[in-house]
């Protein structure tokens, strides 16, 4: 029996997935953090509440569900949505890193992009009691259940590897 070519494919997707015919296996949650450089916060102040973000220079991520609005949740204070604006609009999360490191703005970014910068004090996370809805890291495959053993082994390896993501910081 010859396998269909699509039975050998898989992808990693980082997003809040929309419905599709593809099979998705969630490997882990990906937190979104509000971050900026120490120099930015010295020059512009540190936001203490999400409402403060309206007065800051923020990066707009073009592919977000609502690019000019950040939604944050606090365990005690509930949900808060704030309109943001800023000097930079990006469609690739990695494109924002140089601007953040240079102190041009603050951004809401996936933890895996900035965990080393935070660890090495190039960037700081703020509003840590407030959480944006997490996105996920998914393993996405065609709906065909006939997978070669090597593909299934890779899927199982990735599931084990990301059970505790290397970038995950304690909240």
Secondary structure, DSSP 4 states (H G I P E B T S, - for coil): -PPPGGGG-EEEEEE-PPP-SSEEEEEEEE-EEEEE-HHHHHHH---SSGGGGGGSEEEEETTSTTTTEEEEEETTTEEEEEE-EEEEEESSGGGGHHHHHTTS-BEEEEHHHHHHHHHTTSSEEE-TTEEEPPEEEEEEE-S-----HHHHHHHHHHHHHTTT-TTPPP-
